[in-house]
Amino acid sequence: MFGDFIRRLTAPEPEPLSDPDARLALAALLVRIARTDGEYAQAEIDRIDRLLASRYGLSPFEASKLRTDAETVEAQAPDTVRFTRAIKDAVAYEDREQVIESLWEIVLADGIRDQDENALMRLVAPMLGVNDRDSNLARQRVTARRP
């Protein structure tokens, strides 16, 4: 199942993603950013579940299932560029800003801005077509909401 998804995602000319596939790609990108620093903390897992539940109107069980599937996809996926390209092609700009905000939520979930996570954010935001200014504003909104 996931092998077919990855083949479609990494095709030279990928088709636009269906809604379920776009959800899976976004969830896999969230998992990838959480794993970037070498620690996949429970706080990050919980935050991913809450973001997925909120964004897609999922129950806690459905969000957890989506994250679990995304963990498998993320582990098998070759690179971040293809995830990002698929999301960019499948999601409107305004929603991509929300994707960046969600990514910042994960980066900041454990209270530490790791250099590897920062580097990945600097790579991913422009690939999603979100400029540095809008990414910075998204980070500031996330920071302002944190206790």
C-alpha positions as CSV (number, residue, x, y, z in Angstrom):
1,M,0.0,0.0,0.0
2,F,2.6,2.5,1.0
3,G,5.0,1.4,-1.7
4,D,2.5,2.5,-4.3
5,F,2.0,5.8,-2.6
6,I,5.7,6.5,-2.6
7,R,6.1,5.5,-6.2
8,R,3.3,7.9,-7.2
9,L,4.8,10.6,-5.0
10,T,8.2,10.2,-6.4
11,A,7.2,9.8,-10.1
12,P,9.0,12.2,-12.5
13,E,5.7,13.9,-13.3
14,P,3.5,13.1,-10.2
15,E,-0.3,13.5,-10.5
16,P,-1.9,15.9,-8.0
17,L,-2.6,14.1,-4.8
18,S,-6.1,13.0,-3.7
19,D,-7.2,14.4,-0.4
20,P,-6.3,11.2,1.6
21,D,-2.9,11.1,-0.1
22,A,-2.3,14.9,0.6
23,R,-3.2,14.2,4.3
24,L,-0.7,11.3,4.4
25,A,2.0,13.4,2.7
26,L,1.5,16.3,5.1
27,A,1.5,13.9,8.1
28,A,4.7,12.3,6.8
29,L,6.3,15.7,6.5
30,L,5.3,16.5,10.1
31,V,6.9,13.2,11.2
32,R,10.0,14.0,9.2
33,I,10.5,17.4,10.9
34,A,9.9,15.8,14.3
35,R,12.5,13.1,13.6
36,T,15.1,15.5,12.2
37,D,16.9,16.1,15.5
38,G,17.3,12.4,16.2
39,E,14.7,12.5,19.0
40,Y,11.0,11.7,18.3
41,A,9.6,12.9,21.6
42,Q,6.2,12.1,22.9
43,A,5.4,15.8,23.0
44,E,6.0,15.9,19.2
45,I,3.9,12.8,18.6
46,D,1.1,14.3,20.7
47,R,1.3,17.6,18.9
48,I,1.2,15.8,15.5
49,D,-1.9,13.9,16.5
50,R,-3.6,17.1,17.7
51,L,-2.7,19.0,14.5
52,L,-4.0,16.3,12.3
53,A,-7.2,16.0,14.3
54,S,-7.8,19.7,14.2
55,R,-6.8,20.2,10.6
56,Y,-8.9,17.4,9.2
57,G,-11.7,17.0,11.8
58,L,-10.4,13.5,12.9
59,S,-11.1,11.7,16.0
60,P,-8.1,11.0,18.3
61,F,-8.0,7.4,17.0
62,E,-8.2,8.5,13.3
63,A,-5.4,11.1,13.9
64,S,-3.2,8.5,15.6
65,K,-3.8,6.0,12.7
66,L,-2.9,8.7,10.2
67,R,0.3,9.5,12.1
68,T,1.2,5.8,12.4
69,D,0.8,5.4,8.6
70,A,2.8,8.5,8.0
71,E,5.6,7.2,10.2
72,T,5.8,4.2,7.9
73,V,5.8,6.3,4.8
74,E,8.4,8.8,6.2
75,A,10.7,5.9,7.0
76,Q,10.5,4.5,3.4
77,A,10.5,7.9,1.6
78,P,13.7,8.9,-0.2
79,D,13.8,12.6,0.5
80,T,12.0,15.7,1.8
81,V,11.9,17.4,-1.6
82,R,9.3,15.0,-3.1
83,F,7.1,15.2,0.0
84,T,7.2,19.0,-0.3
85,R,6.6,19.1,-4.0
86,A,3.6,16.9,-3.6
87,I,2.1,19.0,-0.8
88,K,2.8,22.2,-2.8
89,D,1.0,20.8,-5.9
90,A,-1.9,19.6,-3.8
91,V,-2.5,22.5,-1.4
92,A,-3.5,26.2,-2.0
93,Y,-1.0,28.9,-0.8
94,E,-3.0,29.9,2.2
95,D,-3.2,26.4,3.3
96,R,0.6,25.9,2.7
97,E,1.1,28.8,5.2
98,Q,-0.8,26.7,7.7
99,V,1.4,23.8,6.8
100,I,4.4,25.9,7.7
101,E,2.7,26.9,10.9
102,S,2.1,23.2,11.7
103,L,5.7,22.4,11.0
104,W,6.8,25.2,13.4
105,E,4.4,23.6,16.0
106,I,6.4,20.4,15.8
107,V,9.8,22.1,15.8
108,L,8.8,24.0,19.0
109,A,6.9,21.1,20.6
110,D,9.8,19.9,22.7
111,G,10.8,23.5,23.6
112,I,14.1,23.3,21.7
113,R,14.9,24.8,18.3
114,D,17.5,22.3,17.1
115,Q,19.9,23.4,14.3
116,D,18.8,20.5,12.1
117,E,15.1,21.3,12.5
118,N,15.9,25.0,11.6
119,A,17.8,23.9,8.6
120,L,15.0,21.7,7.4
121,M,12.5,24.5,7.9
122,R,14.7,26.9,5.8
123,L,14.7,24.2,3.1
124,V,11.0,23.3,3.2
125,A,9.4,26.7,3.4
126,P,10.7,27.9,0.0
127,M,10.0,24.6,-1.6
128,L,6.4,25.0,-0.5
129,G,6.4,28.4,-2.1
130,V,6.3,30.2,1.3
131,N,8.8,33.0,1.6
132,D,11.0,33.6,4.6
133,R,8.9,36.5,5.9
134,D,5.7,34.4,6.0
135,S,7.5,31.5,7.5
136,N,8.9,33.8,10.2
137,L,5.5,35.2,10.9
138,A,4.1,31.6,11.2
139,R,6.8,30.8,13.7
140,Q,6.0,34.0,15.7
141,R,2.3,33.1,15.8
142,V,3.2,29.6,17.1
143,T,5.5,31.1,19.7
144,A,2.9,33.6,20.8
145,R,0.4,30.8,21.4
146,R,2.8,28.7,23.5
147,P,2.4,28.9,27.3
